Amino acid sequence: MPVPQFLLDLLALLYALAIPAASLTLVAAGLSLRSEGGMNFHVNGKTGKWLMWTIILLTVPEILHWIGAQGINIPSNPGFISASWISTVSTAFQKFVDLIITNFVPVAAAFMVLKATLDTAAGDNPLSSVIAAIFLLAIPATKSMMQGWNSGSDTATTDMLQSFWNYIANQVMPAAAGLAVVGAVASFVQKRPFMRYIFAALGFLCLTGLNQLVKAMANT
Amino acid sequence: MSFDGGITHLASWGGNVIMPTLSGLFFAGAVYRYSKGGAFEQLLYGGFASLLCSGMLRTLESFVTNAGATNADAYWLALVTFVSYVGNVILPMFALTQFGAMALHMGGVLNEIYPGSVWIRKFIAGVGALMVSGILRFAESMVTQAHGL
């Protein structure tokens, strides 16, 4: 029995909304990152969940292909929307996401910078807000980068998670080690504990090695 | 703009722009503390450390590179190198300062002219206050000319 055109249009709409929706989940992840501390994230917290949803949305076709490969009949992506009103919904959503990314996100990042100055005045660490601001401003580049990690295979979701971990461990954390050294000097001058920053910087620089160490511990 | 690029620029700005600028403030604070007979070493060393943020990061990176960053023993080997560095590089330098102080005490220099006496301290603090920029330039030149060990 052929699939009704209306359902095919809805399916095409869902495919069309997935990629723009990933931008929105990244915005939510950036805002959650600040509320979870900025320099850290909560295990099973909102930041992780929004990033997971971003990866899921970016790999929807591969997930559906995997489900189809298990013997469950999944209609393939129709590629276009025949009903004009549904097509209008898709276009409007895309424009809404563009509006959020180009107009709202820079303002939200600016408020994060404001928050950083207020945090400093209150005696708190301004880095929490600054890092969240950088995350928000980098959303278009982050999304493009994550799309580039899509292997196109049935395991694209986990492949993208793996690439994301590699990116954090090999690109972001070595840069964070520099921040840790600055933090160590600042703490030393203020007679606060500073050695934890040095040990943390060493950990940031060899995160992959630490992962290998834990794997070896688990496997022996 | 990428996220990792942003974090790198932030670390570079903090380590290479802000901290070297603040080192002048730390040296000035050290001179003031010294004039009052207070503990000034933290600010003095902090001034040097502020000029050395990049150098310290490169040192930590070399510890990890030596160990092999993807090696399961990377953290342990980096710590071993760190401990070895402290024991075989930092402490021998510290020993030299102790032997220098010992020689001064043995020669009776510090009995005749005690640096802790008020008039000497005020004189040194006054001279230091007049040449904080010079102290900073001197510290910068030492850091610039420093070589990796």
Interface residues (C-beta under 8 A of the other chain):
Chain A: V130 I131 I134 F135 L137 A138 A141 T142 M145 Y167 Q171 V172 P174 A175 A176 A177 G178 L179 V181 V182 A184 V185 A186 F188 V189 K191 I198 A201 L202 G203 L205 C206 T208 G209 L210 Q212 L213 K215 A216
Chain B: M1 S2 F3 D4 G5 G6 I7 T8 L10 A11 S12 G14 G15 I18 M19 F26 Q42 L43 Y45 G46 A49 S50 L52 C53 S54 M56 L57 L60 E61 F63 V64 A67 G68 A69 T70 N71 A72 D73 A74 Y75 W76 A78 L79 F82
